């Protein structure tokens, strides 16, 4: 799985698709259009929320959706 480098800043342009999956917590799969200083592009992300509510970005895949 790819991770977004901490030094790269992006801006959310739009949410193209969203899905949820119940696991031991919840996975949120999002297809996003984001933009950096030079261009915009789509990324597939997965955000995991554990049973106490903590969130963690577990996937960031450019052109993944």
QUIJO-V598632 format. One line per field, one symbol per residue. phi: phi as a letter, one per 20 degrees, with the letter a starting at -180 (. if undefined). Layout:
# QUIJO-V598632
phi=???
This chain:
# QUIJO-V598632
phi=.ecfgfeedcdfeadebbccbecfpbddecdddccdfdadbecdccdddefenfdbfdbbdfleb
